[in-house]
Amino acid sequence: MRARASLTVERDPDGRSSVRELRSQSPLALVPRRGTAAGRDPAVTVHLVGSASTPLAGDDVELDVRVGPGADLVLTGVAAAVALPGTDRPSRLTVRVDVGEGASLQYLPEPTVITARADHRTLLSATMGPGARLRCRDVLVAGRSGERAGRYAGTTRVCDGSRVLLVQTQELGDAVLQGSPAHLAGRRVLGTEFLVWDADPQVASAGDWWSLTPLAHRGSLATAVGPDAVSTRRDLDAALLAHPGWAAHAVGG
């Protein structure tokens, strides 16, 4: 199945952010949050809703997201994605993000489970304008309970104007990698979080199963491994509390 979706959020004259364009296509739906709480929040929250049978081998899904200057968007999932086998072609998810000057985006999809015999590829490509803020979380589960993972390769590329902040590719399912204690340390969930949010940490920090590393030009990368998605996300949250810019945001609301 081939699907194309797009989302544009812009800042209104009153300082609030609003959806200007929203186009969904099965199996991916974009659903803005409604209600009183949404009306009070200056940021827009949009939920990613996928069908129960996606990503299925052969699926090719693309999502283009634009956050206009000064606007704020939280793009979040509602349920885990389960990568499934099917045809002899891999499933693909491509997310392209453009965060304008002084804008912010939090991209927080739910975990992706790479089932046995699945072959799933992802690409997240993000471009940031001056003073933009970006938070991108990725949690990967290597197979269902008692199951080895299928194949997965995911690349994240983030640019600040013409300057490259991060290029990283992660893989699951390779027998050599899976057999190495340096890969997941015997655990089955890998979580990463890229963050550019005001002040960057000056030095690296770490806990039992997480680390937070400042990048060369701007931003930082948190990494955690765990036995399940809940504890891995909890460790990512702990890593972000060691980030001075995010910690100030979290305390100040």
Secondary structure by P-SEA (a helix, b strand, c coil): cbbbbbbbbbbccccbbbbcbbbbcccbbbbcccccccccccbbbbbbbbccccccccbbbbbbbbbcccbbbbbbbcbbbbbbbcccbbbbbbbbbbbcccbbbbbbbcbbbbcccbbbbbbbbbbbccbbbbbbbbbbbcccccbbbcbbbbbbbbbccccccbbbbbbcccccccccccccccccbbbbbbbbccccccbbbbcccbbbbbcccccbbbbbbcccaaaaaaaaaaaaaacaaaaaaaaac
